């Protein structure tokens, strides 16, 4: 199973199953396992509705 990682320097999120110690985007060795949960579709829809109400 591939791990999920996030670079603490540039916040690039990626998955890879090999050499997860270097960020593939910026090349820095500031990579940690990404333990944040992805937002589900309902949360995203609610946030979009709130933003639309603020704009109107």
mmCIF file as gemmi writes it, N, C-alpha and C atoms, coordinates in Angstrom:
data_model
loop_
_atom_site.group_PDB
_atom_site.id
_atom_site.type_symbol
_atom_site.label_atom_id
_atom_site.label_alt_id
_atom_site.label_comp_id
_atom_site.label_asym_id
_atom_site.label_entity_id
_atom_site.label_seq_id
_atom_site.pdbx_PDB_ins_code
_atom_site.Cartn_x
_atom_site.Cartn_y
_atom_site.Cartn_z
_atom_site.occupancy
_atom_site.B_iso_or_equiv
_atom_site.pdbx_formal_charge
_atom_site.auth_seq_id
_atom_site.auth_asym_id
_atom_site.pdbx_PDB_model_num
ATOM 1 N N . UNK Axp A 1 ? 0.845 -1.19 0 1 0 ? 1 A 1
ATOM 2 C CA . UNK Axp A 1 ? 0 0 0 1 0 ? 1 A 1
ATOM 3 C C . UNK Axp A 1 ? 0.881 1.241 0 1 0 ? 1 A 1
ATOM 4 N N . UNK Axp A 2 ? 0.517 2.206 -0.816 1 0 ? 2 A 1
ATOM 5 C CA . UNK Axp A 2 ? 1.287 3.432 -0.901 1 0 ? 2 A 1
ATOM 6 C C . UNK Axp A 2 ? 0.972 4.326 0.284 1 0 ? 2 A 1
ATOM 7 N N . UNK Axp A 3 ? 1.987 5.008 0.793 1 0 ? 3 A 1
ATOM 8 C CA . UNK Axp A 3 ? 1.783 5.946 1.878 1 0 ? 3 A 1
ATOM 9 C C . UNK Axp A 3 ? 1.406 7.315 1.34 1 0 ? 3 A 1
ATOM 10 N N . UNK Axp A 4 ? 0.793 8.112 2.19 1 0 ? 4 A 1
ATOM 11 C CA . UNK Axp A 4 ? 0.45 9.484 1.827 1 0 ? 4 A 1
ATOM 12 C C . UNK Axp A 4 ? 1.396 10.394 2.586 1 0 ? 4 A 1
ATOM 13 N N . UNK Axp A 5 ? 1.99 11.342 1.888 1 0 ? 5 A 1
ATOM 14 C CA . UNK Axp A 5 ? 2.995 12.211 2.479 1 0 ? 5 A 1
ATOM 15 C C . UNK Axp A 5 ? 2.7 13.668 2.159 1 0 ? 5 A 1
ATOM 16 N N . UNK Axp A 6 ? 3.278 14.566 2.988 1 0 ? 6 A 1
ATOM 17 C CA . UNK Axp A 6 ? 3.15 16.006 2.781 1 0 ? 6 A 1
ATOM 18 C C . UNK Axp A 6 ? 4.485 16.643 3.103 1 0 ? 6 A 1
ATOM 19 N N . UNK Axp A 7 ? 4.93 17.542 2.233 1 0 ? 7 A 1
ATOM 20 C CA . UNK Axp A 7 ? 6.174 18.275 2.462 1 0 ? 7 A 1
ATOM 21 C C . UNK Axp A 7 ? 5.869 19.454 3.385 1 0 ? 7 A 1
ATOM 22 N N . UNK Axp A 8 ? 6.61 19.578 4.468 1 0 ? 8 A 1
ATOM 23 C CA . UNK Axp A 8 ? 6.354 20.678 5.396 1 0 ? 8 A 1
ATOM 24 C C . UNK Axp A 8 ? 6.944 21.999 4.903 1 0 ? 8 A 1
ATOM 25 N N . UNK Axp A 9 ? 7.774 21.964 3.871 1 0 ? 9 A 1
ATOM 26 C CA . UNK Axp A 9 ? 8.321 23.201 3.313 1 0 ? 9 A 1
ATOM 27 C C . UNK Axp A 9 ? 7.381 23.848 2.305 1 0 ? 9 A 1
ATOM 28 N N . UNK Axp A 10 ? 6.877 23.041 1.357 1 0 ? 10 A 1
ATOM 29 C CA . UNK Axp A 10 ? 6.042 23.614 0.294 1 0 ? 10 A 1
ATOM 30 C C . UNK Axp A 10 ? 4.59 23.138 0.347 1 0 ? 10 A 1
ATOM 31 N N . UNK Axp A 11 ? 4.251 22.266 1.314 1 0 ? 11 A 1
ATOM 32 C CA . UNK Axp A 11 ? 2.9 21.708 1.496 1 0 ? 11 A 1
ATOM 33 C C . UNK Axp A 11 ? 2.421 20.838 0.341 1 0 ? 11 A 1
ATOM 34 N N . UNK Axp A 12 ? 3.325 20.364 -0.507 1 0 ? 12 A 1
ATOM 35 C CA . UNK Axp A 12 ? 2.959 19.471 -1.606 1 0 ? 12 A 1
ATOM 36 C C . UNK Axp A 12 ? 2.547 18.133 -1.024 1 0 ? 12 A 1
ATOM 37 N N . UNK Axp A 13 ? 1.369 17.63 -1.42 1 0 ? 13 A 1
ATOM 38 C CA . UNK Axp A 13 ? 0.894 16.332 -0.952 1 0 ? 13 A 1
ATOM 39 C C . UNK Axp A 13 ? 1.08 15.321 -2.067 1 0 ? 13 A 1
ATOM 40 N N . UNK Axp A 14 ? 1.568 14.139 -1.711 1 0 ? 14 A 1
ATOM 41 C CA . UNK Axp A 14 ? 1.822 13.127 -2.724 1 0 ? 14 A 1
ATOM 42 C C . UNK Axp A 14 ? 1.773 11.74 -2.113 1 0 ? 14 A 1
ATOM 43 N N . UNK Axp A 15 ? 1.648 10.746 -2.976 1 0 ? 15 A 1
ATOM 44 C CA . UNK Axp A 15 ? 1.721 9.351 -2.549 1 0 ? 15 A 1
ATOM 45 C C . UNK Axp A 15 ? 2.849 8.7 -3.321 1 0 ? 15 A 1
ATOM 46 N N . UNK Axp A 16 ? 3.575 7.839 -2.667 1 0 ? 16 A 1
ATOM 47 C CA . UNK Axp A 16 ? 4.614 7.081 -3.343 1 0 ? 16 A 1
ATOM 48 C C . UNK Axp A 16 ? 4.988 5.898 -2.475 1 0 ? 16 A 1
ATOM 49 N N . UNK Axp A 17 ? 5.466 4.885 -3.11 1 0 ? 17 A 1
ATOM 50 C CA . UNK Axp A 17 ? 5.827 3.672 -2.384 1 0 ? 17 A 1
ATOM 51 C C . UNK Axp A 17 ? 7.337 3.506 -2.297 1 0 ? 17 A 1
ATOM 52 N N . UNK Axp A 18 ? 8.107 4.507 -2.681 1 0 ? 18 A 1
ATOM 53 C CA . UNK Axp A 18 ? 9.565 4.403 -2.665 1 0 ? 18 A 1
ATOM 54 C C . UNK Axp A 18 ? 10.189 5.714 -2.194 1 0 ? 18 A 1
ATOM 55 N N . UNK Axp A 19 ? 11.257 5.641 -1.461 1 0 ? 19 A 1
ATOM 56 C CA . UNK Axp A 19 ? 12.049 6.794 -1.007 1 0 ? 19 A 1
ATOM 57 C C . UNK Axp A 19 ? 11.22 8.025 -0.658 1 0 ? 19 A 1
ATOM 58 N N . UNK Axp A 20 ? 10.392 7.939 0.369 1 0 ? 20 A 1
ATOM 59 C CA . UNK Axp A 20 ? 9.528 9.082 0.688 1 0 ? 20 A 1
ATOM 60 C C . UNK Axp A 20 ? 10.224 10.185 1.477 1 0 ? 20 A 1
ATOM 61 N N . UNK Axp A 21 ? 11.547 10.199 1.515 1 0 ? 21 A 1
ATOM 62 C CA . UNK Axp A 21 ? 12.245 11.188 2.342 1 0 ? 21 A 1
ATOM 63 C C . UNK Axp A 21 ? 12.524 12.504 1.615 1 0 ? 21 A 1
ATOM 64 N N . UNK Axp A 22 ? 12.37 12.564 0.284 1 0 ? 22 A 1
ATOM 65 C CA . UNK Axp A 22 ? 12.573 13.804 -0.456 1 0 ? 22 A 1
ATOM 66 C C . UNK Axp A 22 ? 11.288 14.207 -1.172 1 0 ? 22 A 1
ATOM 67 N N . UNK Axp A 23 ? 10.96 15.478 -1.115 1 0 ? 23 A 1
ATOM 68 C CA . UNK Axp A 23 ? 9.772 15.986 -1.792 1 0 ? 23 A 1
ATOM 69 C C . UNK Axp A 23 ? 10.002 15.966 -3.306 1 0 ? 23 A 1
ATOM 70 N N . UNK Axp A 24 ? 9.088 15.374 -4.073 1 0 ? 24 A 1
ATOM 71 C CA . UNK Axp A 24 ? 9.269 15.355 -5.524 1 0 ? 24 A 1
ATOM 72 C C . UNK Axp A 24 ? 9.038 16.722 -6.171 1 0 ? 24 A 1
ATOM 73 N N . UNK Axp A 25 ? 8.465 17.677 -5.432 1 0 ? 25 A 1
ATOM 74 C CA . UNK Axp A 25 ? 8.187 19.001 -5.987 1 0 ? 25 A 1
ATOM 75 C C . UNK Axp A 25 ? 9.34 19.972 -5.733 1 0 ? 25 A 1
ATOM 76 N N . UNK Axp A 26 ? 9.746 20.108 -4.465 1 0 ? 26 A 1
ATOM 77 C CA . UNK Axp A 26 ? 10.795 21.089 -4.152 1 0 ? 26 A 1
ATOM 78 C C . UNK Axp A 26 ? 12.15 20.451 -3.865 1 0 ? 26 A 1
ATOM 79 N N . UNK Axp A 27 ? 12.193 19.125 -3.658 1 0 ? 27 A 1
ATOM 80 C CA . UNK Axp A 27 ? 13.454 18.423 -3.44 1 0 ? 27 A 1
ATOM 81 C C . UNK Axp A 27 ? 13.994 18.489 -2.025 1 0 ? 27 A 1
ATOM 82 N N . UNK Axp A 28 ? 13.278 19.108 -1.114 1 0 ? 28 A 1
ATOM 83 C CA . UNK Axp A 28 ? 13.759 19.216 0.264 1 0 ? 28 A 1
ATOM 84 C C . UNK Axp A 28 ? 13.425 17.96 1.052 1 0 ? 28 A 1
ATOM 85 N N . UNK Axp A 29 ? 14.189 17.723 2.088 1 0 ? 29 A 1
ATOM 86 C CA . UNK Axp A 29 ? 14 16.533 2.919 1 0 ? 29 A 1
ATOM 87 C C . UNK Axp A 29 ? 13.129 16.85 4.128 1 0 ? 29 A 1
ATOM 88 N N . UNK Axp A 30 ? 12.029 17.521 3.912 1 0 ? 30 A 1
ATOM 89 C CA . UNK Axp A 30 ? 11.127 17.877 5.008 1 0 ? 30 A 1
ATOM 90 C C . UNK Axp A 30 ? 9.764 17.231 4.79 1 0 ? 30 A 1
ATOM 91 N N . UNK Axp A 31 ? 9.783 15.916 4.598 1 0 ? 31 A 1
ATOM 92 C CA . UNK Axp A 31 ? 8.576 15.161 4.279 1 0 ? 31 A 1
ATOM 93 C C . UNK Axp A 31 ? 8.104 14.405 5.508 1 0 ? 31 A 1
ATOM 94 N N . UNK Axp A 32 ? 6.804 14.438 5.749 1 0 ? 32 A 1
ATOM 95 C CA . UNK Axp A 32 ? 6.204 13.692 6.854 1 0 ? 32 A 1
ATOM 96 C C . UNK Axp A 32 ? 4.966 12.978 6.34 1 0 ? 32 A 1
ATOM 97 N N . UNK Axp A 33 ? 4.564 11.948 7.057 1 0 ? 33 A 1
ATOM 98 C CA . UNK Axp A 33 ? 3.347 11.242 6.681 1 0 ? 33 A 1
ATOM 99 C C . UNK Axp A 33 ? 2.165 12.186 6.839 1 0 ? 33 A 1
ATOM 100 N N . UNK Axp A 34 ? 1.294 12.222 5.843 1 0 ? 34 A 1
ATOM 101 C CA . UNK Axp A 34 ? 0.12 13.09 5.875 1 0 ? 34 A 1
ATOM 102 C C . UNK Axp A 34 ? -0.998 12.369 6.604 1 0 ? 34 A 1
ATOM 103 N N . UNK Axp A 35 ? -1.379 12.873 7.763 1 0 ? 35 A 1
ATOM 104 C CA . UNK Axp A 35 ? -2.417 12.235 8.562 1 0 ? 35 A 1
ATOM 105 C C . UNK Axp A 35 ? -3.721 13.027 8.548 1 0 ? 35 A 1
ATOM 106 N N . UNK Axp A 36 ? -3.789 14.078 7.736 1 0 ? 36 A 1
ATOM 107 C CA . UNK Axp A 36 ? -5.02 14.855 7.645 1 0 ? 36 A 1
ATOM 108 C C . UNK Axp A 36 ? -6.056 14.088 6.84 1 0 ? 36 A 1
ATOM 109 N N . UNK Axp A 37 ? -7.309 14.28 7.192 1 0 ? 37 A 1
ATOM 110 C CA . UNK Axp A 37 ? -8.385 13.614 6.472 1 0 ? 37 A 1
ATOM 111 C C . UNK Axp A 37 ? -8.873 14.51 5.35 1 0 ? 37 A 1
ATOM 112 N N . UNK Axp A 38 ? -9.198 13.91 4.234 1 0 ? 38 A 1
ATOM 113 C CA . UNK Axp A 38 ? -9.748 14.666 3.114 1 0 ? 38 A 1
ATOM 114 C C . UNK Axp A 38 ? -11.184 15.062 3.442 1 0 ? 38 A 1
ATOM 115 N N . UNK Axp A 39 ? -11.573 16.225 2.975 1 0 ? 39 A 1
ATOM 116 C CA . UNK Axp A 39 ? -12.95 16.675 3.183 1 0 ? 39 A 1
ATOM 117 C C . UNK Axp A 39 ? -13.88 15.844 2.318 1 0 ? 39 A 1
ATOM 118 N N . UNK Axp A 40 ? -15.026 15.516 2.871 1 0 ? 40 A 1
ATOM 119 C CA . UNK Axp A 40 ? -15.974 14.763 2.05 1 0 ? 40 A 1
ATOM 120 C C . UNK Axp A 40 ? -16.805 15.736 1.215 1 0 ? 40 A 1
ATOM 121 N N . UNK Axp A 41 ? -17.542 15.218 0.26 1 0 ? 41 A 1
ATOM 122 C CA . UNK Axp A 41 ? -18.286 16.042 -0.693 1 0 ? 41 A 1
ATOM 123 C C . UNK Axp A 41 ? -19.305 16.939 -0.003 1 0 ? 41 A 1
ATOM 124 N N . UNK Axp A 42 ? -19.923 16.461 1.069 1 0 ? 42 A 1
ATOM 125 C CA . UNK Axp A 42 ? -20.926 17.269 1.768 1 0 ? 42 A 1
ATOM 126 C C . UNK Axp A 42 ? -20.289 18.5 2.403 1 0 ? 42 A 1
ATOM 127 N N . UNK Axp A 43 ? -19.113 18.35 3.019 1 0 ? 43 A 1
ATOM 128 C CA . UNK Axp A 43 ? -18.419 19.49 3.614 1 0 ? 43 A 1
ATOM 129 C C . UNK Axp A 43 ? -18.053 20.521 2.557 1 0 ? 43 A 1
ATOM 130 N N . UNK Axp A 44 ? -17.587 20.061 1.413 1 0 ? 44 A 1
ATOM 131 C CA . UNK Axp A 44 ? -17.198 20.964 0.334 1 0 ? 44 A 1
ATOM 132 C C . UNK Axp A 44 ? -18.418 21.709 -0.194 1 0 ? 44 A 1
ATOM 133 N N . UNK Axp A 45 ? -19.525 21.013 -0.354 1 0 ? 45 A 1
ATOM 134 C CA . UNK Axp A 45 ? -20.758 21.641 -0.838 1 0 ? 45 A 1
ATOM 135 C C . UNK Axp A 45 ? -21.256 22.696 0.14 1 0 ? 45 A 1
ATOM 136 N N . UNK Axp A 46 ? -21.22 22.405 1.435 1 0 ? 46 A 1
ATOM 137 C CA . UNK Axp A 46 ? -21.655 23.377 2.44 1 0 ? 46 A 1
ATOM 138 C C . UNK Axp A 46 ? -20.769 24.614 2.421 1 0 ? 46 A 1
ATOM 139 N N . UNK Axp A 47 ? -19.469 24.433 2.31 1 0 ? 47 A 1
ATOM 140 C CA . UNK Axp A 47 ? -18.547 25.565 2.276 1 0 ? 47 A 1
ATOM 141 C C . UNK Axp A 47 ? -18.797 26.419 1.035 1 0 ? 47 A 1
ATOM 142 N N . UNK Axp A 48 ? -19.05 25.785 -0.099 1 0 ? 48 A 1
ATOM 143 C CA . UNK Axp A 48 ? -19.327 26.529 -1.33 1 0 ? 48 A 1
ATOM 144 C C . UNK Axp A 48 ? -20.626 27.315 -1.204 1 0 ? 48 A 1
ATOM 145 N N . UNK Axp A 49 ? -21.652 26.714 -0.622 1 0 ? 49 A 1
ATOM 146 C CA . UNK Axp A 49 ? -22.925 27.414 -0.427 1 0 ? 49 A 1
ATOM 147 C C . UNK Axp A 49 ? -22.753 28.637 0.469 1 0 ? 49 A 1
ATOM 148 N N . UNK Axp A 50 ? -21.96 28.508 1.528 1 0 ? 50 A 1
ATOM 149 C CA . UNK Axp A 50 ? -21.722 29.634 2.431 1 0 ? 50 A 1
ATOM 150 C C . UNK Axp A 50 ? -20.992 30.764 1.714 1 0 ? 50 A 1
ATOM 151 N N . UNK Axp A 51 ? -20.016 30.422 0.894 1 0 ? 51 A 1
ATOM 152 C CA . UNK Axp A 51 ? -19.288 31.448 0.146 1 0 ? 51 A 1
ATOM 153 C C . UNK Axp A 51 ? -20.202 32.16 -0.844 1 0 ? 51 A 1
ATOM 154 N N . UNK Axp A 52 ? -21.07 31.412 -1.502 1 0 ? 52 A 1
ATOM 155 C CA . UNK Axp A 52 ? -22.006 32.028 -2.446 1 0 ? 52 A 1
ATOM 156 C C . UNK Axp A 52 ? -22.956 32.978 -1.736 1 0 ? 52 A 1
ATOM 157 N N . UNK Axp A 53 ? -23.411 32.619 -0.542 1 0 ? 53 A 1
ATOM 158 C CA . UNK Axp A 53 ? -24.297 33.501 0.221 1 0 ? 53 A 1
ATOM 159 C C . UNK Axp A 53 ? -23.579 34.787 0.617 1 0 ? 53 A 1
ATOM 160 N N . UNK Axp A 54 ? -22.299 34.693 0.946 1 0 ? 54 A 1
ATOM 161 C CA . UNK Axp A 54 ? -21.53 35.88 1.326 1 0 ? 54 A 1
ATOM 162 C C . UNK Axp A 54 ? -21.349 36.825 0.142 1 0 ? 54 A 1
ATOM 163 N N . UNK Axp A 55 ? -21.214 36.278 -1.044 1 0 ? 55 A 1
ATOM 164 C CA . UNK Axp A 55 ? -20.994 37.092 -2.239 1 0 ? 55 A 1
ATOM 165 C C . UNK Axp A 55 ? -22.261 37.832 -2.641 1 0 ? 55 A 1
ATOM 166 N N . UNK Axp A 56 ? -23.421 37.206 -2.438 1 0 ? 56 A 1
ATOM 167 C CA . UNK Axp A 56 ? -24.696 37.81 -2.858 1 0 ? 56 A 1
ATOM 168 C C . UNK Axp A 56 ? -25.092 38.979 -2.03 1 0 ? 56 A 1
